[in-house]
Amino acid sequence: MSREISRKKTSQRKYDSSGRQAQALESHAQIIKAARELFIESGYSGVSIEAIARKAKTSPETIYSVFRNKRTILSRAMDLASGMDGSPIPIMLRTYIQEVTLERDQQKQIQMFASRMQIFFSHIAPVVEVVRAASKTEPEIKKILKKYLDDRYQGMGFFIDCLLANGPLRSGLSKLTAVETIWALASAEIYNLLVGDRGWSGEEYELWLSDTLIRLLLS
């Protein structure tokens, strides 16, 4: 009897612990979501911890205890938009990336890549704009921007390697120039200009990126 009671208590403690953890994660997500919306609307410097707390329906003290400062919240918003969402599967190994790497037709690879980039930038481009503006006056945020740009450059190199596995690049085009070309064109900055400023649809951006990269990278 005593063993049964003990097992029930242990089970209850595990349930309570997992329940509290789930609530905490949900609360953290609400804070990041609220901050993201405010950052995009008012810019990094135009948003206070108190404003984030009001929108997230929590207290400033809770935000300070979890994130310590506004910069950490912006960094987490970037991580989530980049796909660093706590998944145990690295972003380069997720199904939609594997599909691109397994494709053997170079033009189809680029078309698939453009489709994935359109989805990716629809999430992260507004946050990148906030980070880039804030990086001009905030050295620590400049580090966040640099890490994002460096990581994206590595990702573009990975994609060019996938293309090269299926055939050569355009005659006279070096791998380095190919990586730098795709890094520049498949960027949040260009996405913001075309979709945000010029009013292109996501589909129009995807088709433009695909057609442009095929002409610039392949024979």
ROSE-4610 file (N, C-alpha, C; in Angstrom, 1 decimal, always signed):
// ROSE-4610
residu = [M/M/M/S/S/S/R/R/R/E/E/E/I/I/I/S/S/S/R/R/R/K/K/K/K/K/K/T/T/T/S/S/S/Q/Q/Q/R/R/R/K/K/K/Y/Y/Y/D/D/D/S/S/S/S/S/S/G/G/G/R/R/R/Q/Q/Q/A/A/A/Q/Q/Q/A/A/A/L/L/L/E/E/E/S/S/S/H/H/H/A/A/A/Q/Q/Q/I/I/I/I/I/I/K/K/K/A/A/A/A/A/A/R/R/R/E/E/E/L/L/L/F/F/F/I/I/I/E/E/E/S/S/S/G/G/G/Y/Y/Y/S/S/S/G/G/G/V/V/V/S/S/S/I/I/I/E/E/E/A/A/A/I/I/I/A/A/A/R/R/R/K/K/K/A/A/A/K/K/K/T/T/T/S/S/S/P/P/P/E/E/E/T/T/T/I/I/I/Y/Y/Y/S/S/S/V/V/V/F/F/F/R/R/R/N/N/N/K/K/K/R/R/R/T/T/T/I/I/I/L/L/L/S/S/S/R/R/R/A/A/A/M/M/M/D/D/D/L/L/L/A/A/A/S/S/S/G/G/G/M/M/M/D/D/D/G/G/G/S/S/S/P/P/P/I/I/I/P/P/P/I/I/I/M/M/M/L/L/L/R/R/R/T/T/T/Y/Y/Y/I/I/I/Q/Q/Q/E/E/E/V/V/V/T/T/T/L/L/L/E/E/E/R/R/R/D/D/D/Q/Q/Q/Q/Q/Q/K/K/K/Q/Q/Q/I/I/I/Q/Q/Q/M/M/M/F/F/F/A/A/A/S/S/S/R/R/R/M/M/M/Q/Q/Q/I/I/I/F/F/F/F/F/F/S/S/S/H/H/H/I/I/I/A/A/A/P/P/P/V/V/V/V/V/V/E/E/E/V/V/V/V/V/V/R/R/R/A/A/A/A/A/A/S/S/S/K/K/K/T/T/T/E/E/E/P/P/P/E/E/E/I/I/I/K/K/K/K/K/K/I/I/I/L/L/L/K/K/K/K/K/K/Y/Y/Y/L/L/L/D/D/D/D/D/D/R/R/R/Y/Y/Y/Q/Q/Q/G/G/G/M/M/M/G/G/G/F/F/F/F/F/F/I/I/I/D/D/D/C/C/C/L/L/L/L/L/L/A/A/A/N/N/N/G/G/G/P/P/P/L/L/L/R/R/R/S/S/S/G/G/G/L/L/L/S/S/S/K/K/K/L/L/L/T/T/T/A/A/A/V/V/V/E/E/E/T/T/T/I/I/I/W/W/W/A/A/A/L/L/L/A/A/A/S/S/S/A/A/A/E/E/E/I/I/I/Y/Y/Y/N/N/N/L/L/L/L/L/L/V/V/V/G/G/G/D/D/D/R/R/R/G/G/G/W/W/W/S/S/S/G/G/G/E/E/E/E/E/E/Y/Y/Y/E/E/E/L/L/L/W/W/W/L/L/L/S/S/S/D/D/D/T/T/T/L/L/L/I/I/I/R/R/R/L/L/L/L/L/L/L/L/L/S/S/S]
num = [1/1/1/2/2/2/3/3/3/4/4/4/5/5/5/6/6/6/7/7/7/8/8/8/9/9/9/10/10/10/11/11/11/12/12/12/13/13/13/14/14/14/15/15/15/16/16/16/17/17/17/18/18/18/19/19/19/20/20/20/21/21/21/22/22/22/23/23/23/24/24/24/25/25/25/26/26/26/27/27/27/28/28/28/29/29/29/30/30/30/31/31/31/32/32/32/33/33/33/34/34/34/35/35/35/36/36/36/37/37/37/38/38/38/39/39/39/40/40/40/41/41/41/42/42/42/43/43/43/44/44/44/45/45/45/46/46/46/47/47/47/48/48/48/49/49/49/50/50/50/51/51/51/52/52/52/53/53/53/54/54/54/55/55/55/56/56/56/57/57/57/58/58/58/59/59/59/60/60/60/61/61/61/62/62/62/63/63/63/64/64/64/65/65/65/66/66/66/67/67/67/68/68/68/69/69/69/70/70/70/71/71/71/72/72/72/73/73/73/74/74/74/75/75/75/76/76/76/77/77/77/78/78/78/79/79/79/80/80/80/81/81/81/82/82/82/83/83/83/84/84/84/85/85/85/86/86/86/87/87/87/88/88/88/89/89/89/90/90/90/91/91/91/92/92/92/93/93/93/94/94/94/95/95/95/96/96/96/97/97/97/98/98/98/99/99/99/100/100/100/101/101/101/102/102/102/103/103/103/104/104/104/105/105/105/106/106/106/107/107/107/108/108/108/109/109/109/110/110/110/111/111/111/112/112/112/113/113/113/114/114/114/115/115/115/116/116/116/117/117/117/118/118/118/119/119/119/120/120/120/121/121/121/122/122/122/123/123/123/124/124/124/125/125/125/126/126/126/127/127/127/128/128/128/129/129/129/130/130/130/131/131/131/132/132/132/133/133/133/134/134/134/135/135/135/136/136/136/137/137/137/138/138/138/139/139/139/140/140/140/141/141/141/142/142/142/143/143/143/144/144/144/145/145/145/146/146/146/147/147/147/148/148/148/149/149/149/150/150/150/151/151/151/152/152/152/153/153/153/154/154/154/155/155/155/156/156/156/157/157/157/158/158/158/159/159/159/160/160/160/161/161/161/162/162/162/163/163/163/164/164/164/165/165/165/166/166/166/167/167/167/168/168/168/169/169/169/170/170/170/171/171/171/172/172/172/173/173/173/174/174/174/175/175/175/176/176/176/177/177/177/178/178/178/179/179/179/180/180/180/181/181/181/182/182/182/183/183/183/184/184/184/185/185/185/186/186/186/187/187/187/188/188/188/189/189/189/190/190/190/191/191/191/192/192/192/193/193/193/194/194/194/195/195/195/196/196/196/197/197/197/198/198/198/199/199/199/200/200/200/201/201/201/202/202/202/203/203/203/204/204/204/205/205/205/206/206/206/207/207/207/208/208/208/209/209/209/210/210/210/211/211/211/212/212/212/213/213/213/214/214/214/215/215/215/216/216/216/217/217/217/218/218/218/219/219/219]
x = [+0.8/+0.0/+0.9/+1.9/+2.8/+3.5/+3.9/+4.7/+3.8/+2.5/+1.6/+1.4/+1.2/+1.1/+2.3/+3.5/+4.8/+4.9/+4.4/+4.5/+3.5/+2.4/+1.4/+2.0/+2.6/+3.2/+4.3/+5.1/+6.2/+5.7/+4.6/+4.0/+3.4/+2.8/+2.2/+3.2/+4.4/+5.4/+6.0/+6.1/+6.6/+5.6/+4.3/+3.2/+3.3/+3.4/+3.4/+4.6/+5.7/+7.0/+6.9/+6.3/+6.2/+5.2/+4.1/+3.1/+3.6/+4.4/+5.0/+6.0/+6.7/+7.7/+7.0/+5.9/+5.1/+4.5/+4.0/+3.5/+4.6/+5.8/+6.9/+7.3/+7.3/+7.7/+6.7/+5.4/+4.3/+4.4/+4.7/+4.9/+6.1/+7.2/+8.4/+8.0/+7.3/+6.9/+6.0/+5.1/+4.2/+5.0/+6.0/+6.8/+7.6/+8.2/+9.0/+8.0/+6.9/+5.9/+5.5/+5.2/+4.8/+5.9/+7.1/+8.3/+8.5/+8.5/+8.7/+7.7/+6.5/+5.5/+5.8/+6.2/+6.5/+7.8/+8.8/+10.0/+9.8/+9.0/+8.7/+7.9/+7.0/+6.1/+6.9/+7.7/+8.3/+9.8/+10.4/+11.9/+12.4/+13.7/+14.2/+14.3/+14.7/+14.9/+13.5/+12.5/+11.2/+10.3/+10.9/+10.2/+10.8/+10.0/+10.5/+10.1/+10.8/+10.4/+9.0/+8.6/+7.3/+6.2/+6.5/+5.6/+5.4/+6.5/+6.5/+5.7/+5.9/+5.1/+3.6/+3.2/+1.8/+1.2/+1.9/+1.4/+1.3/+2.3/+2.4/+1.6/+0.9/+0.1/+0.9/+2.1/+2.9/+3.5/+4.4/+5.1/+6.5/+6.9/+8.3/+9.3/+9.0/+9.9/+10.1/+9.0/+9.1/+10.0/+9.8/+10.7/+12.1/+12.4/+13.8/+14.4/+13.6/+14.1/+14.4/+13.6/+13.8/+14.9/+14.8/+15.6/+16.7/+16.6/+17.6/+17.5/+17.4/+17.4/+16.7/+16.4/+15.7/+16.5/+17.8/+18.7/+18.5/+18.4/+18.3/+17.0/+15.9/+14.6/+14.7/+15.4/+15.6/+16.4/+17.4/+18.3/+17.4/+16.5/+15.7/+14.7/+14.2/+13.3/+14.0/+15.2/+16.0/+16.2/+16.5/+16.7/+15.5/+14.3/+13.1/+12.8/+13.0/+12.7/+13.6/+14.8/+15.9/+15.6/+14.7/+14.5/+15.2/+15.9/+16.5/+15.5/+14.5/+13.3/+13.3/+14.5/+14.5/+14.4/+14.2/+14.1/+15.4/+15.3/+16.6/+17.2/+16.5/+17.0/+17.6/+18.9/+19.5/+18.7/+18.7/+17.9/+18.3/+19.6/+20.1/+19.7/+19.2/+18.8/+17.3/+16.6/+15.1/+14.7/+13.5/+13.0/+13.0/+12.6/+12.5/+13.8/+14.9/+16.2/+16.8/+16.5/+17.0/+16.4/+15.2/+14.6/+15.4/+16.0/+16.8/+18.1/+18.7/+20.0/+19.9/+18.8/+18.6/+18.2/+17.7/+17.3/+18.6/+18.4/+19.6/+19.6/+18.5/+18.4/+18.7/+19.8/+20.2/+19.1/+18.4/+17.4/+16.3/+15.9/+14.9/+15.4/+16.7/+17.3/+17.1/+17.4/+17.3/+15.9/+14.9/+13.5/+13.1/+13.5/+13.1/+13.8/+15.0/+15.7/+15.0/+14.6/+13.9/+12.6/+11.9/+10.6/+10.9/+11.9/+12.3/+12.7/+13.4/+13.9/+12.7/+11.8/+10.6/+9.9/+9.7/+9.1/+10.0/+11.3/+12.2/+12.2/+12.3/+12.4/+11.0/+9.9/+8.6/+8.6/+9.4/+9.4/+10.5/+11.7/+12.8/+13.1/+12.7/+13.1/+12.7/+11.5/+11.1/+12.0/+12.4/+13.3/+14.7/+15.2/+16.5/+16.6/+15.5/+15.5/+15.6/+14.9/+15.1/+16.5/+17.1/+18.4/+19.4/+19.3/+20.2/+20.2/+19.0/+18.9/+19.5/+19.2/+19.7/+21.2/+21.7/+23.2/+24.0/+23.5/+24.2/+24.6/+23.8/+24.1/+24.4/+24.1/+24.3/+25.3/+26.5/+27.6/+27.2/+26.5/+26.1/+25.1/+24.3/+23.3/+24.1/+25.1/+25.9/+26.5/+26.8/+27.4/+26.3/+25.0/+23.9/+23.8/+23.8/+23.7/+24.8/+26.0/+27.2/+27.1/+26.6/+26.4/+25.4/+24.3/+23.3/+23.8/+24.5/+25.1/+26.1/+27.0/+28.0/+27.4/+26.3/+25.6/+25.0/+24.4/+23.7/+24.7/+25.9/+26.9/+27.3/+27.5/+27.8/+26.7/+25.5/+24.3/+24.3/+24.7/+24.8/+25.9/+27.0/+28.1/+27.7/+26.9/+26.4/+25.5/+24.6/+23.7/+24.5/+25.6/+26.4/+27.1/+27.5/+28.1/+27.1/+25.8/+24.8/+24.6/+24.7/+24.6/+25.8/+27.0/+28.2/+28.2/+27.5/+27.4/+26.7/+25.9/+25.1/+25.5/+26.6/+27.1/+27.9/+28.5/+29.3/+28.4/+29.0/+28.4/+28.6/+28.1/+28.3/+29.8/+30.1/+31.5/+32.1/+33.3/+34.0/+33.6/+32.5/+32.0/+32.7/+33.4/+34.1/+33.1/+33.5/+32.6/+32.4/+33.5/+33.5/+32.5/+32.6/+31.7/+30.2/+30.0/+28.7/+28.1/+28.9/+28.4/+28.1/+29.0/+28.7/+27.5/+27.3/+26.2/+24.9/+24.8/+23.5/+23.3/+24.4/+24.3/+23.7/+24.1/+23.6/+22.2/+21.8/+20.5/+19.4/+19.8/+18.9/+19.1/+18.6/+18.9/+17.6/+17.5/+16.4/+16.3/+17.5/+17.5/+16.8/+17.1/+16.5/+15.0/+14.7/+13.3/+12.5/+13.1/+12.3/+12.1/+13.1/+13.0/+11.9/+11.8/+10.9/+9.5/+9.4/+8.1/+7.6/+8.5/+8.0/+7.8/+8.8/+8.8/+8.1/+8.3/+7.7/+6.4/+6.0/+4.7/+4.6/+5.7/+5.7/+5.0/+4.4/+3.8/+5.0/+4.7/+5.7/+6.0/+5.0/+5.1/+6.0/+5.8/+6.6/+8.0/+8.3/+9.7/+10.3/+9.6/+10.1/+10.5/+9.6/+9.9/+11.1/+11.1/+12.3/+13.6/+13.6/+14.8/+15.3/+14.3/+14.6/+15.2/+14.5/+14.9/+16.3/+16.5/+17.7/+18.9/+18.7/+19.8/+20.1/+19.1/+19.3/+20.2/+19.9/+20.6/+22.0/+22.2/+23.5/+24.5/+23.9/+24.7/+25.0/+24.0/+24.1/+24.4/+24.9/+25.3/+24.0]
y = [-1.2/+0.0/+1.3/+1.2/+2.4/+2.6/+1.5/+1.6/+2.2/+1.9/+2.4/+3.9/+4.3/+5.7/+6.5/+5.9/+6.5/+6.7/+5.7/+5.8/+6.9/+7.0/+8.0/+9.4/+9.6/+10.9/+11.2/+10.2/+10.5/+10.9/+10.1/+10.4/+11.8/+12.2/+13.5/+14.6/+14.4/+15.4/+15.6/+14.4/+14.5/+15.3/+15.0/+15.7/+17.2/+17.5/+19.0/+19.7/+19.0/+19.6/+19.8/+18.8/+19.0/+20.0/+20.1/+21.1/+22.5/+22.7/+24.0/+24.4/+23.4/+23.6/+24.1/+23.4/+23.7/+25.2/+25.5/+26.8/+27.9/+27.6/+28.5/+28.8/+27.7/+27.8/+28.6/+28.4/+29.1/+30.6/+30.9/+32.3/+32.9/+32.2/+32.8/+33.0/+32.1/+32.3/+33.5/+33.7/+34.9/+36.2/+36.2/+37.4/+37.7/+36.7/+36.8/+37.3/+36.7/+37.1/+38.6/+38.9/+40.3/+41.3/+40.9/+41.8/+41.9/+40.8/+40.8/+41.8/+41.7/+42.6/+44.1/+44.3/+45.7/+46.2/+45.4/+45.8/+46.1/+45.3/+45.6/+46.8/+47.1/+48.3/+49.5/+49.5/+50.7/+50.8/+49.7/+49.7/+49.3/+48.8/+48.4/+49.4/+50.6/+51.7/+52.2/+52.0/+52.6/+51.7/+50.5/+49.6/+49.4/+49.4/+49.2/+47.9/+47.4/+46.2/+46.3/+47.4/+47.7/+47.5/+48.0/+47.9/+46.4/+45.7/+44.2/+43.5/+43.9/+43.2/+43.4/+44.7/+45.0/+44.1/+44.1/+43.3/+41.8/+41.3/+39.9/+39.5/+40.5/+40.3/+39.6/+40.2/+39.7/+40.9/+40.6/+41.7/+42.0/+43.2/+43.5/+42.7/+42.4/+41.6/+40.2/+39.6/+38.3/+38.3/+39.4/+39.4/+39.6/+40.5/+40.6/+39.4/+38.6/+37.4/+36.3/+36.3/+35.3/+35.7/+36.9/+37.3/+38.3/+38.9/+39.9/+41.2/+41.3/+42.5/+42.4/+43.5/+43.6/+42.9/+43.1/+42.5/+41.0/+40.3/+38.9/+38.5/+39.3/+39.0/+39.1/+40.1/+40.3/+39.1/+38.7/+37.6/+36.3/+36.1/+34.9/+35.0/+36.2/+36.3/+36.0/+36.4/+36.0/+34.5/+33.9/+32.4/+31.7/+32.1/+31.4/+31.6/+32.9/+33.1/+32.4/+32.1/+31.4/+29.9/+29.4/+28.0/+27.3/+28.1/+27.5/+27.5/+26.6/+26.6/+25.5/+25.0/+23.9/+22.5/+22.4/+21.1/+20.3/+19.0/+18.2/+18.0/+18.3/+18.1/+19.4/+19.5/+20.7/+21.1/+22.5/+23.0/+22.4/+22.2/+21.7/+20.2/+19.5/+18.1/+17.9/+19.0/+18.9/+18.5/+17.9/+17.3/+18.3/+19.5/+20.4/+20.8/+20.7/+21.0/+19.7/+18.6/+17.3/+17.1/+17.6/+17.4/+18.2/+19.3/+20.1/+19.4/+18.8/+18.2/+16.9/+16.2/+14.9/+15.1/+16.2/+16.5/+16.5/+15.8/+15.7/+16.7/+17.4/+18.4/+19.8/+20.4/+21.7/+22.8/+22.9/+23.9/+23.7/+22.4/+22.1/+22.4/+22.1/+22.5/+24.0/+24.8/+26.2/+26.7/+26.1/+26.4/+26.0/+24.9/+24.4/+25.3/+25.7/+26.6/+27.9/+28.5/+29.8/+29.7/+28.6/+28.4/+28.4/+27.7/+27.6/+29.0/+29.7/+31.1/+32.0/+31.9/+32.8/+32.6/+31.3/+31.0/+31.5/+31.2/+31.6/+33.2/+33.9/+35.4/+36.0/+35.3/+35.9/+35.9/+35.0/+35.0/+35.9/+35.8/+36.5/+37.9/+38.2/+39.5/+40.7/+40.8/+42.0/+42.1/+40.9/+41.0/+41.4/+40.9/+41.4/+42.9/+43.4/+44.9/+45.6/+45.1/+45.7/+45.5/+44.4/+44.1/+45.0/+45.1/+45.9/+47.4/+47.9/+49.3/+49.5/+48.5/+48.7/+48.5/+47.7/+47.4/+48.6/+49.7/+50.9/+51.6/+51.4/+52.1/+51.1/+49.8/+48.8/+47.8/+47.9/+46.9/+45.4/+45.1/+43.7/+43.2/+44.1/+43.7/+43.6/+44.3/+44.2/+42.8/+42.2/+40.8/+39.8/+40.1/+39.2/+39.2/+40.5/+40.6/+39.9/+40.0/+39.4/+37.9/+37.3/+35.9/+35.4/+36.1/+35.7/+35.7/+36.8/+36.9/+35.8/+35.6/+34.5/+33.1/+32.9/+31.6/+31.4/+32.5/+32.4/+32.2/+32.8/+32.6/+31.2/+30.5/+29.1/+28.3/+28.7/+28.0/+28.1/+29.3/+29.4/+28.6/+28.5/+27.6/+26.2/+25.7/+24.4/+24.1/+25.1/+25.0/+24.9/+25.7/+25.7/+24.3/+23.8/+22.4/+21.4/+21.6/+20.7/+20.8/+22.0/+22.2/+21.6/+21.8/+21.3/+19.7/+19.1/+17.7/+17.1/+18.0/+17.6/+18.1/+18.9/+19.4/+20.7/+21.3/+22.5/+23.7/+24.8/+26.1/+26.7/+27.9/+28.6/+28.8/+28.7/+28.8/+30.1/+30.0/+31.2/+31.6/+31.0/+31.4/+30.5/+31.2/+30.5/+30.1/+29.2/+28.8/+30.0/+30.7/+31.8/+32.9/+33.2/+34.2/+33.7/+32.4/+31.9/+32.0/+31.7/+31.8/+33.2/+34.1/+35.5/+36.1/+35.6/+36.1/+35.6/+34.4/+33.8/+34.4/+34.7/+35.3/+36.7/+37.4/+38.8/+38.8/+38.0/+38.0/+37.3/+36.2/+35.5/+36.0/+37.3/+37.9/+38.6/+38.8/+39.5/+41.0/+41.6/+42.9/+43.1/+42.2/+42.2/+41.9/+40.9/+40.5/+41.7/+42.5/+43.6/+44.7/+44.9/+45.9/+45.5/+44.2/+43.8/+43.6/+42.9/+42.5/+43.6/+44.2/+45.2/+46.6/+47.0/+48.3/+48.4/+47.4/+47.4/+46.7/+46.0/+45.3/+44.0/+43.4/+42.1/+41.0/+40.1/+38.9/+38.0/+37.1/+36.0/+35.2/+34.9/+34.1/+34.8/+36.1/+36.9/+36.9/+37.1/+37.1/+35.7/+34.7/+33.3/+33.1/+33.5/+33.3/+34.1/+35.4/+36.2/+35.6/+35.2/+34.6/+33.4/+32.5/+31.3/+31.6/+32.4/+32.8/+33.4/+34.4/+35.1/+34.2/+33.3/+32.4/+31.4/+30.9/+30.0/+30.6/+31.9/+32.6/+32.9/+33.3/+33.7/+32.5/+31.4/+30.3/+29.2/+29.0/+27.8/+28.1/+27.1/+27.4/+27.6]
z = [+0.0/+0.0/+0.0/+0.9/+1.0/-0.3/-1.0/-2.2/-3.3/-3.3/-4.3/-4.1/-2.9/-2.5/-3.0/-2.7/-3.1/-4.6/-5.3/-6.8/-7.3/-6.7/-7.1/-6.8/-5.7/-5.3/-6.3/-6.6/-7.6/-9.0/-9.4/-10.7/-10.7/-9.5/-9.4/-9.5/-8.8/-8.9/-10.3/-11.0/-12.4/-13.2/-13.0/-13.8/-13.5/-12.2/-11.8/-12.4/-12.4/-12.9/-14.4/-15.2/-16.6/-17.0/-16.1/-16.4/-16.2/-15.1/-14.9/-16.0/-16.4/-17.5/-18.8/-19.1/-20.3/-20.2/-19.0/-18.8/-18.9/-18.4/-18.5/-20.0/-20.8/-22.2/-22.9/-22.6/-23.3/-22.9/-21.7/-21.2/-22.0/-22.1/-22.8/-24.2/-24.9/-26.3/-26.4/-25.5/-25.6/-25.5/-24.6/-24.4/-25.7/-26.3/-27.5/-28.7/-28.8/-29.8/-29.7/-28.4/-28.2/-28.5/-28.1/-28.4/-29.9/-30.6/-32.0/-32.7/-32.4/-33.0/-32.7/-31.4/-31.0/-31.7/-31.8/-32.4/-33.9/-34.6/-36.0/-36.2/-35.3/-35.3/-34.9/-33.9/-33.3/-33.3/-33.8/-33.8/-32.4/-32.3/-31.1/-30.0/-30.4/-29.3/-28.9/-29.7/-29.4/-28.5/-28.0/-27.3/-25.9/-24.8/-23.5/-23.0/-21.9/-21.3/-20.7/-20.2/-19.7/-20.8/-22.0/-23.1/-23.5/-23.5/-23.9/-22.8/-21.6/-20.5/-20.6/-21.0/-21.1/-22.3/-23.4/-24.5/-24.3/-23.5/-23.2/-22.0/-21.4/-20.2/-19.1/-18.8/-17.7/-17.0/-16.1/-15.4/-15.9/-15.8/-16.2/-15.4/-14.1/-13.3/-13.8/-14.3/-14.9/-16.2/-17.0/-18.2/-17.8/-16.8/-16.4/-15.8/-15.1/-14.4/-15.5/-16.6/-17.6/-18.6/-19.1/-20.3/-19.9/-18.7/-18.2/-18.9/-20.2/-20.9/-22.3/-22.9/-24.2/-25.3/-25.2/-26.3/-26.4/-25.2/-25.2/-25.9/-25.6/-26.3/-27.8/-28.3/-29.7/-30.3/-29.6/-30.0/-30.1/-29.1/-29.2/-30.3/-30.6/-31.7/-33.0/-33.1/-34.3/-34.4/-33.3/-33.3/-33.8/-33.2/-33.6/-35.0/-35.5/-36.9/-37.9/-37.4/-38.2/-38.2/-37.4/-37.4/-36.2/-35.4/-34.2/-33.1/-33.2/-32.4/-31.3/-31.0/-30.0/-30.6/-31.9/-32.5/-32.3/-32.0/-31.9/-33.3/-34.4/-35.7/-36.2/-36.6/-37.1/-38.4/-38.6/-39.7/-41.0/-41.2/-42.5/-42.8/-41.7/-41.9/-41.9/-41.8/-41.8/-43.2/-43.2/-44.5/-45.6/-45.4/-46.6/-47.1/-46.3/-46.8/-47.5/-46.9/-47.5/-48.9/-49.1/-50.4/-51.5/-51.1/-52.0/-52.3/-51.3/-51.4/-52.2/-52.1/-52.8/-54.2/-54.6/-56.0/-56.9/-58.1/-59.0/-60.2/-60.3/-61.4/-60.8/-61.4/-60.8/-60.9/-62.0/-62.1/-61.1/-60.9/-59.9/-58.5/-58.2/-56.9/-56.6/-57.6/-57.4/-57.2/-58.0/-57.8/-56.4/-55.9/-54.6/-53.5/-53.8/-52.9/-52.8/-53.9/-53.9/-53.2/-53.3/-52.6/-51.0/-50.6/-49.2/-48.7/-49.5/-49.1/-48.9/-49.8/-49.7/-48.3/-48.0/-46.7/-45.5/-45.6/-44.6/-44.4/-45.5/-45.3/-44.9/-45.2/-44.7/-43.2/-42.6/-41.1/-40.6/-41.2/-40.5/-41.1/-42.3/-42.9/-42.0/-41.5/-40.6/-39.4/-38.8/-37.6/-38.0/-39.1/-39.6/-39.8/-40.3/-40.5/-39.1/-38.1/-36.8/-36.3/-36.4/-35.9/-36.6/-38.0/-38.7/-38.3/-38.1/-37.6/-36.2/-35.3/-34.0/-33.9/-34.8/-34.8/-35.0/-35.5/-35.8/-34.5/-33.4/-32.2/-31.0/-31.3/-30.2/-30.6/-30.0/-30.4/-30.2/-29.1/-28.9/-29.9/-30.4/-31.4/-32.8/-32.9/-34.2/-34.2/-33.1/-33.0/-33.4/-33.0/-33.4/-34.9/-35.5/-36.9/-37.7/-37.2/-37.8/-37.8/-36.7/-36.5/-37.6/-37.7/-38.6/-40.0/-40.4/-41.8/-42.0/-41.0/-41.2/-41.3/-40.5/-40.6/-42.0/-42.5/-43.8/-44.9/-44.8/-45.8/-45.8/-44.6/-44.6/-45.3/-45.0/-45.6/-47.1/-47.6/-49.1/-49.7/-48.9/-49.4/-49.5/-48.5/-48.5/-49.7/-50.0/-51.2/-52.5/-52.6/-53.8/-54.0/-52.9/-52.9/-53.4/-53.0/-53.5/-55.0/-55.5/-57.0/-57.7/-57.1/-57.8/-57.8/-56.8/-56.8/-58.0/-58.7/-59.8/-61.2/-61.1/-62.4/-62.2/-63.2/-63.1/-63.0/-62.5/-62.5/-63.9/-64.1/-65.4/-65.7/-66.9/-67.3/-66.8/-66.2/-65.7/-64.3/-63.8/-62.4/-61.4/-60.5/-59.4/-58.3/-57.5/-56.3/-55.4/-55.1/-54.2/-54.7/-56.0/-56.5/-56.5/-56.8/-56.7/-55.3/-54.3/-52.9/-52.6/-53.0/-52.6/-53.4/-54.6/-55.4/-54.8/-54.4/-53.8/-52.4/-51.7/-50.4/-50.5/-51.5/-51.7/-52.2/-53.1/-53.7/-52.8/-52.3/-51.4/-50.0/-49.8/-48.5/-48.0/-46.7/-46.1/-46.6/-46.9/-47.3/-48.7/-49.6/-51.0/-50.9/-50.0/-49.8/-49.3/-48.3/-47.8/-48.8/-49.7/-50.8/-51.7/-52.2/-53.2/-52.7/-51.6/-51.0/-50.1/-49.2/-48.3/-49.0/-49.7/-50.3/-51.7/-52.5/-53.9/-53.9/-52.9/-52.8/-53.6/-53.9/-54.6/-53.7/-54.3/-53.5/-53.3/-52.3/-52.1/-53.3/-54.1/-55.3/-56.3/-56.5/-57.4/-57.0/-55.7/-55.2/-55.5/-55.2/-55.4/-56.9/-57.8/-59.2/-59.7/-59.2/-59.6/-59.1/-57.8/-57.3/-58.0/-58.3/-59.0/-60.4/-61.2/-62.6/-62.6/-61.6/-61.6/-61.2/-60.3/-59.9/-61.0/-61.6/-62.7/-63.8/-64.2/-65.2/-64.8/-63.5/-63.0/-62.7/-62.2/-61.7/-62.7/-63.6/-64.4/-65.9/-66.6/-68.0/-68.9]
